[in-house]
Each structure stands twice: as structure tokens, then as C-alpha cells.
Amino acid sequence: MLSSTWILKILYKLYFSSMDYRMLRFWIRLTWACNTVHYHSLSIFIESLVKKKNLLKNRRQKILIPISGMLFLFFFFLSLIKFNQPVIKPAIEVFVIRIVPYYYLFPLLLISLFMAVTSLRSAKIPRLLKKQFNTFITIIFLPVVAAEIIHFQPIRSLYVTRRYTITCITMIILTYALYYCIKKIMGLRFLNLQTHVQAEKKFNFVDDFKNVLEKLSHITNKREIIHITKSFFKDAFSIPIQKTRLYIRTLHKDSGEEEEIGLLTKNEKIVEAFLTLQAASNQVESFLVKEKILIADELEFTNFYEEEETIKNLIAFLHSIHADIFLPVYEKNELIGYIIIEKNARTGHIPKNLEFYSNVERDQMIVFANYLGNILHFMKSKNLKKILKHEKDLKDLIFLKNREIDQYKESIQSFFKNSTEKDIGIIFYKNRQFIMGNQIAQRLLKIDLNIHTGHPMTRKITYITKQVVEYKIPQTFVLRNRLKEKLILSIIADTKNNNAIILVRLSEISDILDDKIHMLKDPTKWEYLLYLETTKAGKIINQFIPSHEETLLQVKINILKAALGKNAVLLDIPEDDLPRTVEVLHLIGKREKLEILDLYKPVTNFDIAITLFGASSIFGLNNKKRPLLEKLDKTGTLCVKNIHFLDMETQKYLANYLKYGVYKNFKGNHIKTSNTKIICSTNIDLESEVLHKRFDNNLFMQLNKMRVSIPPLTALSKKTIEHLIIELAKQAIKIDEFHAILELTESEKRKIIESNPKSIYRIKEKIKQTLIQKSKKQSIYEETQFDPAYDIADPKVVEAARLGKYALKDPKIMALLWDKFKNQNKIAHFLGVNRSSVNRRCKDYNLL
């Protein structure tokens, strides 16, 4: 309020001198009244930070509150009663205004500060609270006091010519100080508004944790675990190695392991005594299970405002072992170890250097403890397979979450690009003509609605606008412009003039969700709708299946999930759609190499096993060819078509690799790792094959985790198929202006449906044939420019089409195209280049 008063006064002096001064004087007096409440509240707040008792019962406050109340009432009633008084202030008002700053400073602010500092030194105050108090005093309280001193009457006369400038600078500094202080204090659990200290910076935890997982997967004894734990806490949380202690209560020992001294250390004795003492009470155990970690600073802060016997015992326990953190390690709800971080481990003994553990660091420590508990359990049972499986599952989960985060970032960035364009385009529809109300509408639409009358956008806008004008019912719909930007158009009828107003804007996240979230089987997976609409991966999938109907939308989401993860994928789809689906999974997975094993009949020898895993030396083969799992490691995708033809022994090897992430040479013992994406396909019921023992159950269980199937097109509704046909037809035609001319009629769509296509690929074939015949009848075949890769299923040929003229520089792609077309004119048309360029490249690559 004080800031608004100064702003009004400056405006009055500079620009609005003709304004009624009574209004300004009224606001100034109200400001003095509110300032009294403001400073008194600030003084009470300072003391309440470090005192738990009710300050309103304090003798000093009983004296000061009536004084502040009288000052408030004085200014409040003066602003009302003396509203029409002359410009000259009453003597009593001048006198009060001169003495009131002294009242704010000494009886209120400075004495409260003195009382708070005294309490802070005499009482046992949590470190978190001290940090909050120091932050508030240095950033807010002292600047406020300094600002008030500047405005003292003896000092004010020294800067009378620049008082407005000084006041503005003061207000700016105080405003920024308030913002900074609130941000700082709220991160430190201000008044228990947060359950934990909030993080102020980002940690590269995931990358560091990957290395830790790799190290833990190779541990053999207790010493290695302790060393890895100390190194992890040093790298992730900046805790010195000597300040971290890992104590393991029970640990299985090999016969070859060195005998360890059985004497307990001092801390271990204290911990064991505490656990034994608290065994009879479930409160401490329940608290540990719930919180999973004890942090001394947070417990002390919580106990300061909400005293509990359990928390008091835990604080005393942490003090007895001289610890900042006690991190229990559980194995199936049994405490098998714990990590102790010593007092002041990260900040030393200098109070000014206090650095608290944030909520992010707390969660990261808990994750590490959970994983460590599993490692200790596995070491006890010596179950290497469980360790490998757990490690692989965790790596796969981390990989999937990272890919999902990347998709989410890309999705959000697509909206941020247009975040500055909040304007709305306006179009008037009058006398069957569209009139642009502003430049924004033209910029968003990218076309002239009155000139490009045959454009699909113009036709749809015209049709819906006429409906709105005729029936007087407003409508909102979605369109994409030439840049594929999603636009939201709202049309409102002008009932008086029989016209319409069209509002155009760029879509937002809520538009996408409102439009399609009701189609999801699981609405909690709404983020996949965003990915499909706004990311490159979504664009690839929408190009493959352009329909947004409910059944096919779920298929697209399943394809996206399968592509983002590392798990093996089982495809149960029509044979014609298999190559394109594999290509989509390969591209979204960002893999470089794609290998396809096509099994035409049941495998009766070991050739496939050797191709996949390599051969043991017992076979006596001198085969220098690398196995596929080694060749495609980290960079490749392997597709096994007709997986049901694979022999049982090779199936077991493959199941073992998919489950544990490691494999052995066929009939060998040497373990190798691989990070190859596996895609398998089948057109039979594998579950039935498992029941009849013709397919390995373990392999089926691994493949069934991520299964993608496209329902038979005959099972889809007529509306869904028609929508799919319409969208696929749009893809075939490169030039938008020909969409209206070549639009499929109802009879043409019915013929395509009655031909009973078994796959999306067959629908594309029928559509292209229909469009070619239609364009030839209208003598526009040469100008239409159909997409050359539209009905091609070979992923490598599709890649060549995507490269266009740049494919000429790749000898392998040119050789592939020559084998495919055997004609230079067809290759030139396919790539959109001159025949002479193709001829020159074919000669250079010795293809002619």
C-alpha cells in the first residue's frame, strides 16, 4: 500500500496535477493507518519465529497493541472526517506523522529484534529455524529498518530534492528482497508448510546412479559395498568419504572371505541398544518405516512446533551417535544395515555455511538404500540371476523414464514456441465473403479464404460458417494450417445482420486433452496424447496410422510405449503392415542399424542360434562373423519375423537374454552383455503353443510384457474405417489444392471397404489406385504429385524417399532403388530429381 501511495503522489506531481488532491490525501492517511498494522505485525512475526508461546499475552504487547490501535483509528477516522479540509494539514496530524516513525522503529521493530536475538541465543533453536531467522533479518527486516531511518525527519531534509528517486529505489530493492526472501525461506520448510527442505538446484542423479548400478553389479564382498557407498555419497551429495559410515548387521560370508572382527564399534553399540530399547514400542519402528530416513535438522524443526515423544527420542538418538542422517537399509522389512552421515559432514562447523539436505537428496538417498538392501539380500542368497534381472529391470525403467521425459520436454517446447503469441485472430463473414479483422488471422491461416476456395481449410471453414449462420449455434473445431500448426477456430453468429465472427488461435495443451482424453482407456496416461500430437515420434506414428478414432488411438499409444522402452516387443499385426511398423519402432527408438531375420519355416538346425549368439569353440567353427547381438549392441534393432518357427533351444537362449540382459555363446559359458532392441512377430496364438509345449513359456512371458496388435479391419466400425480412408487419402496427395478435386466420394469409399482389405497397406494400395484413375480422368495426373513412398512397405526404400535428392549421394541406397525399380525414370520420379542426375549417379556407382 505504501508503494501505491508513492506512485500516486509521483503521478500527481508529474502528470495529474489537476486531480482532486483530497483523494490523494485520503489515500495517504489510509496508508499511515495500514503502516501501523504492517509494522506491528512485522514485530510480532519476528518474535514468533523463535518463540512458541502466545506473544499476544506478553506484557509489552498488551501495552503496544492499544497504542497501535489508537494510531490506526486516528489516521482512519482522520481520512474520513477531514476529507474536505483545506490543503494545510492539522497540527495534530503533522505532529503524529513526525513521531510515528520513532514508534515504528524503537518500541516495535528494534525491541522485537532484540528480544528475538536474545531468545535465539538463550534457547535451543533448530538450525533450520536459525537459517530462516538470519535470512529474514538480513534480507527483509534490516532493509525495512534502514528504509524507515532514511525517512526520519532529521534525515529527510537532506534529500528533499531527490526524495522521490530515493523512495523509488528503496521500494524496488525491498520488493526484490521480499521475493528473494520468500523463495529462500519457503525452501527451508517455513512454518512447517513443507514436509521437507526443498531443492534449490538440479542434480545429475540419474547419470551418476547408472555408474553406481554398474559397480554394484560386480561386487563380491562387504568392503566393495562400503567403498561404493562412500564414493556415491561423495559424488552425489558432496559428503566427504570419511564422514559416511555403512554398518551391515548381517552379511553372508563365503568360505574364502577373510574373517572379520566381531567387535562392535561405539556407534553400533548405541544403535543396537536403541533398537533393543525401542523394540517393545512400535512407534519408533513405524516412524522409521514411514519416513525411511532420519534427518536431524528436520526432526528438530518439526519438534519445535509440534512436540512429540517419539521425535524427541529420535533426536536424542541422533545426538548420541553424533549424526546428521541415519539411513536404515531394509531387507523384507528387516533392518539389515544402516548408513550414518556424521554431524556437519557437508558444511563443517561454521554456522554461516549451513547447507541442508533437500527433498530431492532425501529421495535419492532412499532410492540408493532400497537398492542397497536388495544387493545385500542377493549377496546373502548368492542368487546372481536375481541381481542381473533386478539390474536390467531398473536400467530399463530408468531408460524408459528418460525417454518419456525427453518426449515431455519436446511436447512442452512445442507450446513454448508460441507462448508469446497469445493474440487471437479475427475474421468477419459478411455477404459470403471473409474479411480479415487483423493480421494475426492471416498469419495463422497462411491462406486467403476468398482466393483459395478449393483448399480443404477454406471448404471446411466455409461449410461450418454457413451452418452457424443458418442455425445460429456457435461451433468450435480444429484445423491444421500448411505448417501443420494446430488451430482452434470458434464461430459465433451475428443474429442481427445474418453474418458471423470467426476467432482463430493456436492450440494449447488443454485443447488436446479436452478433445481426446475421453477416448483413453486409462485417462492417467494423458501425456501420451501430448506426445502423439506434438513430438517427432508422434508425427511418425500419425503418418503410419492417421486416424484418431478410439480403437486406433489406443493402438498408436501402444506403439509409442513400445518404441520408447527397451523391452522386447511382440507384434501381432497383418503381414503387410509389419515392415512399416518395424520401421516406426526403429526410428522412434533412435537406433542406427536394423536387421531382419525372416523365418519362413520351422528351424531344424543351429544356424539361427549361432547367427544370434555366436558359437562355442566346441563346434570347431572358424567363423569370424560377429553374432548379431554383439553387432547390434547399443545401436541396433533386431526383428525376428515368425518367432514361432524358432527352435526350442534357441528360444530358451533368447528368453534368457531378454530376462537378464546377458547371453552366452551357443553351447558356451562366456557371459556377454548386449543392448539390442528385439522385435518379434507372429500370426498365431502363442499362448496355445505354450500350452501344447511347442513354444517356450519363459520367452512368451518376456514377449507378452509389451505386445502390440492391430485389430482386424473387419472388426472396426464403418465410421472408423471411413475416417482412416479419408486421412490416408490426404497423405497420398502432396499439393493441398488437389484435395478438393480428388476427394473420395461415398461410393468410392464404399468400394474400398467392400474390397475387404486386410491391412492398412492394402487400404493404401486401393486408395492410390482410385486416386490415380480419378486424376487421369480429369487430366491432372502429372500435376498431382502423389507421394512416391505412400504405398511402399520396405523401410529402406521409405528412408530413401524421405531423403529425396540426398539419396543420390549414398551408393547403397541407389543400389537398392535400382534393384527395386530397374528404371531411371521411376527412380527420378521417386526422388523428385532430374533423370540426368540419376543417370550420372548410376554410372558413377556402376549400376548400369
N, C-alpha and C positions, 0 to 999 in steps of 0.2 A: 504494500500500500504506500509505503514511503517513496518507492521508486515512481509510482504513478503520480504522486503529488509533485515531485521534482520535474517530471516530464510535462505535466500540465502547466507548471509555472514557467518553464523554459518556452513552451509553445505560446504562452500568453505574452511573454516578453518579446518574442521574436516575430510571431505571425498573427496572433489573435488578440491584439491589444484592445480591440473593440468589444471583446467578450465581457459579459457581466462579471465584474470582479467578485460579486457576492458568492457565485458558485464556486470559484476558486478558493475563497476564504472558508467557505463551508467545508470543502474537501480537506483543507489544511487542518482545520480543527478536528475533524474526524480522524485524520492521520495521527495527530498528537494523542487522541484518546486510544487508538489501536496500538500505538507505540508503547503505551504504558502496559497494556496487556502483553504485548510481544516481549518486552524486556523482563517483565516479572516471570513470564512463562519460561524464558531462557534461563533465568537464575535458578528456578525450581528444577528445571531439567538437568542442569549441571550437577546439582547436588544429588538428584535422584539416580544418576548414573552409578554412583559409588555407595549409595545408601539404600538399604532395603526397607527401612521404616517409613511410615507415612509422614512426609515433610510438612503437610498442612497442619499437623498438630504441634509443630515446633513453635516455641515461644516467639522467636524472631519473626516467623511468618505470620503469627497472629497479630503482630503489630504492623507489618508491612502490607499485608493484604488489604486492610481498611484504607491505608494511605493510597495504595494504587487504585483502589475502588473509587475513592473520592476524586482523584485526578482524572480517572476515566469519565466519571459523571460530570465533572467540571467542564471538560472540553466538549463532551457530548451535548450537554444542555446549552452551553455557550454557542455551539454551532446552530442550535435551533432558535434560541431566544434572541440572540443578537444577529440574526440573519440579515436584517435590513439596516444595521447600524452604519455610521459613517466609515470611511476608509481607515481612519485612525483607530488603532486598537485600544481597548480599555487598558488602563494602567495595571489592573489586576492581572490581565492576560499576559501583558509584557513581563510582569514580574514572575509569573508562574513559568513562562516559557524559558526565562533565564535560569531559574533554579532547577527545573525538572531534569536537565541533563546530569546535574550533580547527583540527583536522586537515582537516576538510572545507573550511574557508574558506581557509586560508593555503597549505599545500603543494599542495592540489588546485585549488580554483576560482580564487582571485585570482592565483596564479602562472601558471596556464594562461591566464587572461585577459591578463595582462601579456605573456606570450610571444606570444599571438596578435596583440595590438595591435602589438607590435614587428615581427612578420613582416608585418603588413598595411601598415606604413609603409615598411619596407625593401624589400619585394619588389614586383614589378609584378603587381598583382592586378586581375582584371577588375572592371568597375563593377558587374555583376550580383552578383558574389560579395561585394563590399563592401556592397551594399544588403542582401543576405541576412544578412551578419555583423552589420551595425548593427541590423537588425530583431530578430535573435535575442538580441543582447546587451541591447538596451533593453527588449524586451517580456518575455523569459523569464529570461535569465541574471541581470541585476541584481535583479529582484524576488525570485528564488530566494535570492540572496546576502543581500538585505535581510531576508527571512523568517528565514534562518538566524541572522543577527546578533540579531534580536529574541529568539530563543530562547537566547542566551548566558546563562550562569549569572548574571553580574552584572546583566543587564537583566531576567532573568526574574522576579526577586524584586519588581520594581517593579509588575508587573501580575498578581501571583499571584491576586488576586480576580477578574480578568477574563480569565484566560488562555484559557479555552475560547471565549469570544466573539471574542477577537483571533485565535485559531487558525482558527476557522470563517471569519472574514472573509478571512484570509490565503489559506486554501485556495480559497475562491470566486474571489478575484482571480487566483490562479495558474492555476486551471482555465480561466477565460475567456481569460487571457493566452496559455495554451497553444493553445487553439482558434484564437484570432485569429492567432497567430504561424504556426501550421501552414498556415492558409488563405492567409496573405500570402506565406510562403516558397514553398509549392508552386506558386503562380502565377508565381514567378520561377525556374522550371527547377531546383528544388532537386536537387543532386547528379546533374543530367542525367536525372532521372526523366521530364521532359517534353522534347519536341524543340524547343519554342518557349515564349516567355513567354506566359502565359495571360491572357485578357482579364478585367478586373475590372468593366467596365461595358458597357452596351449602346449600340450606335451606330445612329443612324438612317441607315444607309448607303444603303439601297435608295431612299429618297425623294430624297436628295442626288444619287445616281447617275442617277436619271431626268432631273434637270435638266442634268447633265453630258452625257448622251447627246443631249439636245435641242440643246445648244450645239454639240457636236461634229458634229452632222448638218448644220450650216450653215457650217462653217469653209471658208475659201478660201485661206489662206496659213499659213506657218510661225509668224508672230507670234501669230496667234489660238490656235494649238495650245499654244504656250508659256504664254500668258496663262491659258487654261482649265486647264492642268495646275497652274499655281501656285495658282490660285483653289481648285481642287479639294482640293489637299493642305492648304491653309489651313483650309477649311471642314470637311473630314473628319477631319484629324489634328492640327489646331491648330499647324501649322508655318508660321511667318512667310513671306510671299511671297518676301522677299529671300534666304531660306535654301534655297529649292528651285531647282534648275537642271535644265533639259531640254536635252540635246545631241542633235541629229539628224545622223547621219553622212552620210546621203544623202537627198535630197529632190528630187522633180521640180519644176522651175520653169516657170511659164508665161512666154511671151514678154513679157507685160505686167507681170510681177513685178519689183520693184526688184532691182537687182544687189546681192548680198550680199558682204561682205568675206570672202575665203577664208582669212584667217589663223586659225590655231587658238589657242584660249586655253591657259593653262598646264595646266589640268585635262585638256583634250582631248589635249594632247601626252603627258601622263603616261599617260592611259588607252590611247591608241594605241600608245605604247611598250610598255606592259604586255601588251596583246593581241598585239603582234608578237612579243615575247619568249616568251610562253607558247604561241604558235601551234604550235611543234614538239611540245608536250606536250598530250595530250588530257585530263589530269587536271583542270586548271582549267576547261576548257570543259565537261567532263562534270559538274563540280560546279555550274557556273552553270546548265546545262540542268536539272539535278535540283532544285536549290533555288529557282531562278528569282529570287532576291533575296539580296543580301549585307547583313547587319546586323552592324555592328562588335561591339556588346556580346555578341551571341550567339556569334559566332565566337571571341571572346576567352574566353568562358566554356567553350565546348566544348574549345578548345585547352588550357585549364588542366588539365583532367582527362584528355584524350586528345590528345596532341600528334601532329600530322600535318604533313608538309612543305607540302602543298597549302594547308592552312588558315593556316599561318604566312605563306605568300606572299600570301594574300588579305588577311590582317590588315595586313601591311606596305603593301600596295597601298592599302587604305582610309586608312591613316595618311598616306600620301603625298599623297592628294587631300583630306585633312582632312574625311573624310565619316563620317557615322553610317550611311548607307544608300547602296548602289549598286544601282539597279533597272534591269536590262537590258530593252530593248524589241526584240523579235524580229519578223522577217517571214520566215515559212517557214524557220525555223532559222538565219536570218542576222541578226546584230546590226546593226540599222539606227539605233539610238539608245539613250540611257540617261538615267536621272534620278538626280541626286546630291542627297542631303539632307546639308547641312553638319553638322559636329560640334556637339553640344549645341544643335541647332536648336530643340528644343522645351523644353528645360529651362534653357538659359543655362549659365553657368559655376559655378553654386552647387551643390556636391555634394549638399546636402540636398534639392534639388529634382529629383533624378533621376526621370525618367518614361520607362519603357522601352516599346518597341513590342511590342504583344501579338500573339498568333497570329491574332486576328481582323483587326487592322490589316494584318498581313503579307499575309493572303489578299486583303484588299480592294485593296491596292497591286498585287498580282499580277494581279487581275482588270482593274484600270484599265490596267496595262501591256499586257496581251493585247489589250484593245480598242483601245488607242492604236496598237499595231502594225498592226492591221487598217486603222485610219483612215489611217495613213501609207502603207500599201500601196495603199489605194484612191486616195489623192491622187496617188500616182505613176502609177497606171494611169488615173486620171481616170474611173473607172467608177462613175457616180452610182447606177446601178441596184443594183450590189452593195452600196453603202453603205446605200441605202434598205432593201434586203432584210435586210441584217445587222441594221440598227437595228430593223426591225419584228420580226424573229425574237427578238431579245434582249428587246424590250419584251413580246412575247407570253409569253416564258419567265418573265420577272420577274412578270408578271401572274398566270400560272398558279401559280407558286410561292407568291405571296402568298395566292391563293385557297385553295391546299392548306394553307398554314399556318393560315389562318382556320378551315378545316374541322377541322384537327387540334386547335386550341385549343378549339373548341366541343365536340369529341368528348371531350377530356380533362376539360373543365369539367363535363360531364355526370356523370363519375365522381367528381370532386371534391365535387360537391354532396352525395354520400352517403358521402364518405370518413370522416366521423365516425361513421357507423353501421356499425360492424364487428360488431355483435351478430348472433346467429343466432336466428331464431325456432324454437320447438319445439312440435310438435303430436303428441299421442298418439292413436292409432287403437285403440279398445277397444270391443268389443261393438257394432260397426258405428256407432260414434259418434266424432266428432272432439272431442278435449279440448285446448284451448289451454294449452300449458305455460308460456307467458309472454305479456306484452303485445306483444312485438315481432312475434310471428307474426300477431296480429290486425291490427297496424298495417301490415304488409307486404301481407297478402292483401286487406284492405279489405272482406271479406265474411264472413258467418257460414256455415261449411260445413254446419252442421246445419239451418239455416233455408233458405238459398238452394240447395236441392237441384237445381234445374233450371239453375243458372248453368253456363256452359261450364267455368269453372275448377273448380267443385265436381265436375262429372261426370268431368273428366279426372283430378283428384286421386283421386277415389273408385275409378275404374277401375284406375289403376296401383297404388294401395294394395292393392286386393284381389288383384291379380296377385302383388305382392310377398309378401303373407301366404300365398297359396296355394303359390307355388313357392319361397319362401324365397330369392329372388335380389334383392339390392338394386338399385335403379334411381335414376338421376338424369335430370331433364328440365327443360325451360324453359317458363315461363308468363309472361304479362303480366297485371298487375292492371288495375283500372279507370283508373288514372292512366298506363297504358301503360309502367309501370316493369317492367323485365325481371327476373324472379325465377328463382333456381336452387333446385329442390326435390330433396332426396335422401331416399329412403325406405329404411328398414332394418327387416327383420323381427325381431320378438321371438319366437324359436323356442319358448321355454318356455310363454308364455301365448297363443300364436297371435294376437298383436297386432302393431302396427307403430309406429315412431317416424319422424316427418317433420321434416326440418330445412329451414328456409327462410332464404334470404339474398338480398341484392341482387347482381346480376351484376357481374363485373369484366371488364377488358379481356381477360384470358386466357380467360374463358369464351366470349366471342365468337369469338376466334381458334381455339380448340380445336374449336368447333362447326362452323365453316365454311371454315377455311383450306384444307382438303383439296380443296375444290371449285374453287379458283382454278387457272387455267392457269399463271399466274405467281405463285408464293407470295410473291415480294418485294413485291407490291402489296397486302400485308395491310392497309395503312392504309385502303384503300377499304372494306374490310369494316366498320371502325370508323365511317367516315363514314355508311355506309348505315344503321347501327344506332343512331347516337347524335346525328345532326345534323338540322337542319330540312330540308336538301337531301335527306338520306336518307329522311326521313319522306315527302316529296313523291313520291319515286321509288317507295317501297314502297307508297304509296297507289295508284299507277298500275299497278305490277306487284307484287302482294303475295307472289308465290311466291319461295321460297328454293332451289328446285332448281338444279342446277349450270348448265344451259344459260341459264336466265333470270337467274341471278345474274350471269353474265358480261355479259348484255345491260344489266342495271342499272348495272354498273360502267362500261360504255362510255358510257351516257347521262350518268353523273355526270362522267366525264372530259370529255366534250364540253361539258357545261354550265359547268364551272369554267374552261375555257380561252377564249381569244379567237378561235381558229382557226375557219374556216368548217366547217359540219357538213353532211354528206350523209346524208340519211335514206332508207333502203331498207326501208320498212315498209308494212304494209297501209294502204290509203287511209283506212279508218275510224279507225285509231289515230293518224293523222297529226296532227289538231288537238290531241289531248291530249299527244302527245309534244312538239309545238312549245311548248305552254303550259308543260310541265315545264322545258324548256330555258330558256325566257324567265324563268320565276320564279326558278330557281336562279341564273341569270345576273344577277339583281337589276337587270333593265332595266325602264324605265318604260313605253315605248311599243312596241307590236307592230303591224307592218304585214305584210299577207299579199298577195302577188301570185300570183293563181291563173291559170296559163296553160292554157287549155282546148285550144288547137290551136297549130300552128307559127306563130311570129311572122313576119310578112312586111313589116313596116314598122319605123320608128324610134321608135315611141311608147314602148315599154318602155325603150329606151336613154335617151331624153330624161327619162322619169319617174325613172330611177335616177340619172343623172349630170348632168342639165340639158343645155341646148342651147347650141351656139356661136352667136355673133351672126350668123354667115354664113347661118343659116336664116331670119333676119329675123323670128323669133318674139318677140312681146311678152308672154312668159309669166312672170308674177310668182310662179308657184308654185315653191316651193323643191324641188330634187331630193331624193329620199328619203335618199341618203347624207349630205346636209347636214342634213336634218330630223331624222334618227335618230342623228346623231353623239353618241357618249358615253352616250346614254340609251336607245337603241332597238335592237330586233331586227327584221330583215327576213327574211321567209320567202318563198322563191320556189318555188311548187309546180310540179312537172313541168318541171324545169330543161332537160330535153332538147328542149323546144319553143322555147327561146330561139334567136334567130338568131345566126349565127356571129360577126358583127361585135360584137354586144353581149356575146357570150361572151368575146371577147378583151379587151374593156374590163373586164369583171368579173374575169377571170383576172389582169389587171394590178393591179387594186385589191387582190385577195386576196394577191397575192405581195409587193407593195411597200407596201401601206397608204396609197397615194395614188391619186388618179384625176383625169382631165381631163373637162371638159365634152365632150359628144359632138361630135366633129369640131373640138374646140377645143385650145388649148395651155396654158391656165392650170391649174397643178397645185394640187389641194386635198387636204387630209388628212381622214380620217374614221375613226371608231372604232365602226362599226356592226357588230353581230353578224349574220353571214349564215348562214341555214339554207336548204338546198336539198333538194328531194325528187325522187325519180324511181322509176318502177316498171319500168324497162327496163335492160338490160345496157349501161352507158355505155362499158365497155371495148370492146365490139363496135362501138359507134357511133364510137369514136375510130379504130378500125382501118379503118372504112369512110369515114372523114373526114367524118362527119356531126356530130361533136362535137369541140370544141377540146381538144387534148391538154393544154395548159397549165392550162386550167380543171379538167380531170379530175384532173391531178396535185395541184392545190391542194385539191380537194374530197375526194380519196381519202385525204388525211392523217388526217382524222377522220370515219370512216364508222360509222354506227350502223344496224344491221339487226336486225330481229326475225325469227327463223326461222319458216317456215310452221308453223302449229299442228299440221298433219298430220304434220310431221316430228318432233314431240315425243313422248316416251314417254307411255303411258297414265297412269302414276303422276304425271308432271309436270303433265299437264292436269287430273287429278283434284285434285291439291293446289292448283292455280290456281283451280279452280272453288270449292273449299271456302273458300279465303281471300277470294275475291271475294264469295261469298255472305255472309260475316261482315260485309263492308263495307256491304252493302245495308241491313242491319238496324241501326237506331240503338240499340235497347234490348237489352241483353245477355240479359235474361231470356227473350226470344223466340227466341234462337238454338237452344235445345234443341227447342222446339216446331216450328220451321220448318226444322230441319236437313234437308238434302237426302238422300234415300235413294239407294241404289246404282242403282236403276232410273232415278231422276230424273237422276242424274249421267250415266248411260249414254245417256239420250235426248239430253242436251245435247251429248255428244261425238259421237253418231251424226248429229246435225244438221249436222255438219261446218262449224263456224264458222270463218271465215277470219281473224278478228281478235279481239283482247281485247274490243273494243267489242261485237262480236256475241255473245260469251260473256256479257257483262254483260246484254245485252238478253234473252237466253234465261233467265238466272238470275232476273232481275226478274219476267219473265212467270210463271215457275214459282212464285216466292215469293208473288206476288200471288194467283194461283189457290189456292195452298195456304192462305194466310191467310184468304181469303174462305170457303173450305170450313169452316174452324174458327171463323169469325165473329170474327176478331181483326184484320181489315184496318185498321180505324180506329185501333186502339191500337198497331199495329206500328211506325208511323212510319218508312217507308222513306226512305232518303237521297234527297232530290229531285234532287241533281246526280249521282246514281250513274251513269246511262247517258247523260249529256249530253256531247257532244264539243266543243261550241263553247266555246273558252277564256273568252270574255267572259261567257257565261251561267254557267259554272262559278265565275268570280270573283264573280258576283252571289250565288250560293248560299253561297259562303264568307263573304261579308259579312253575310248574313242580314238582320236588321231594319235594319242600317245602309245597305243598298242603297236604302232608301226616300228617303234624302237626296240621292241622285245622279240628276239628271234624265236623263242619258244612259243609265244602267243601267235606269231604269224604262221608258224608251222602247224599249230593247232587249227587255226582258221582255214588254212589250205586243205588240211585233211577233212575239215567239216564241209566246206562249200565247193572246193575244186573249181572255183571260178573267180577271176579277178574282179569282175563287175559286182558280183554278190558281196565280196569282201569289202569293196569300196563303198557300196551302199550301206553295208552293215556298220562300218566305222564312220560313215559320213565324211569321206575324203574323196579326192580325185583318183581315177583309175590309174593315172600315170604314177602317182605316189606308191600305190600298191604294187604296180609292175616293177618299179625301181627297187623296192624293198624285197620283193620275191627273188629278183636276180641277185641282189646282194647276199641273200641267205640261201642261195642255190636251191630254191623250191621249184623252179621251172625246168 
